[in-house]
């Protein structure tokens, strides 16, 4: 199995289409721990140069309205009828508001390498059935404020474009609070995959 692919994409839509193409044409087929058949590519790194143009792929299932709501949940940590949300983990990780920590850290030390958030809670997630896919967010202020995020597992067809849209809004929010210009988003997908029920749709898109 070949491990590691890199895409430098112009926009979220560009990243989504090129990522789907790579996974579809070069991914390995396997059955995961839940019995789902997937096409998988390991360690897919995508740099999105401008996450604020062409944000919604025309073939994605998410509407603008749903994406905006998803972004609000990520930024504010609003309640949702689910075991967890990213926003809840970011806003209250055992009592710590990690977004406020990042803003405070970057205001105090713009060159900090510690503006990092995590969503994985070992005390909960080693026992839970539903666990976070996005596990790390890291902000670096180097001229612009750039965001790097790590997904341990990434449903590329169903979730990637929505994830990046919400992350662009989070990056914009943090940038405003620290007086910076929002820059690039780098997405590291340790397991970038497409589920079998989506194969027909993906095949029609990439072929």
N, C-alpha and C positions, 0 to 999 in steps of 0.2 A: 504494500500500500504506500502510495506517495503522500507524504505529510508536508503541509505548508504551501499555501498559495497566496498571492498578493494582488490586490486590485487598487489602483488609484483612480477613483471615480470622481466625476465632476459634480454630481448631484445624488440625492437619495434614490431617485428613479434609476439613474445610471448604475448605481451600486446594486440595486435589487435585480435588475435584468441581467447584469454581467455575473452576479453571484449565482443566480438561478442557472444560467448557462454553464458555469463551471461545475456546479454540483451535478447537474443533469448529465453532462457529458463525461465527467471524470470521477464522479463519486462512486464509492463502493456500495453494493447492496448488502444489507444485513438485517437481522431481526434484533430489536433492542430488548432491554430487560423487561419491558411490559408486553412483549410479543408483537410489537408494531414493526412492519416492514418499512425500511427507509433506504433512501440513497444518501450517503454521508461523505462529507469531505472534512478532514481534520485540519485544524489550525488555519482557517481562512481569515486573512487580515485585509480589511478594506479601509482605506482612507477616503473620506468624503470631503472634497475640497470646499464645496459650497452647499451646506445642508439647508439653505434657505431659498433655493431655487428648485423648481420642478420636484416638489416634495412628495407628491402622491402619484405613484405609478398608475397608469390608466387601467392596467389589468389587476390591480390589487382590489381586495374585497372591502377594504375599509373606506367609509365615507369621511368627508371633511368633519362632519359633526361628531362622529364617533372618535376620530383621531383627536379632536380638541378635548373631548371628555377624558380620553385616555391620558393625554398630556397633563390635564389638571390633576388627575389622580396621582400621577408621578410627582408633580411639583408640590402639591399640598398635602399629600398623604391622606386623602379623604377615604372614608370607610367604603367598603364594597363587600358584597355577599360572596366572599371567597376566603380561603385559609389565610392568605396574605395578599398584600399588594406591594409593589416596589416602593411606592410612596410611603406607606406605613413603615416599612423597614428603614427607609432613608430618614424619615422624620422622627422615628422613635425606635432606635436600636438600643434596647435595654435602658431607655431613658435619655438617650443622646439624639439630638436633632443634628444629623450629619450634614445637611445642607447648610444650616446656620454655622456649623463648625467650619465648613469649607470657605464660606464667605468671610468669616472672621479671620481665618488663617491667611487668606489671600490679601485681605486689607492690611494685616499686620506685616506680612512678609510676601510681597508679590512673587519672589523667586522660589517660594516654598515647594518642596517635593512631597509635602505631607497632606495636600488637599485631596484626600482619598476617602471614599465611602465604600462600605461593604453591605451586602444584603443577606449573606449567608450567616445563619445563626446555628452553630453546632449543637447547642442545647436543644433546639427544636428540630432542625432539618436532618439530623441523623436518625430521627424517629418518625418524621412526617411522611405522608404519602405524596403530598404536593409540596414541591420545594422550588425556590427561585432559580430561574434560568440565567438571568443577568446577575452576576455576583460581585463585580467590582466596577466602580466609576472613579476616574482619576482626572483631576483638573490641573492643567499647567498653564501659567500665565507667562508667555514668551512673546511679547509684542501683542498678539491676540490671545484670548483665552481658548485653549483647545481642550477637548474632552476625549479621553480614551476609555472604552468600556469593554469588559470581558464577559462573554457568555459561555458558561460551561456546556450549555445545550441550546441550540438555536433553530427553531422551526422557521426556516428561511422563507418559505412561500407564505405561511400564515401569519408571521409575526414581525419579520425583520423590518419591513418598511414602517410599520407602526411604531416599533421600538425606536427607530432613528428619528421619526417625526417627533415623538415625545421627548427624546433626548435633546433635540434641537431647541425645543421650548425650554427645557431645563437649563441648557447652556446659555440661552438668551437671558433667562431669569438671573442666573448667577453673575453673568457678565454685567448686567445692569446694576446689580448690587455692589460690585467691586469697581465699577467705572471702567470697564474694559470692552473691547470689541469682540463679539463671539467669532470664533475661528472654525477650525476643522473638527470633525468627529472621526475618530479611529475606532473601528469595531473589530474585536478579535473574537471569532467564533471557534471555540475549541472543537465542537461538533456542530458543523453547519449541515443541516439535513432537510430532506423533503419526504413527507409521509406518503405512503402508497396511495391513499384516497385522493391525493392531489396530483398524482402523476399525469393523468390525462390533461388536466388544466395546464400543468407546467410544460408538457410535451407540445401542446398547441401554441404556447407562448414562445418557446425557444426554437421550435422547428418550423 
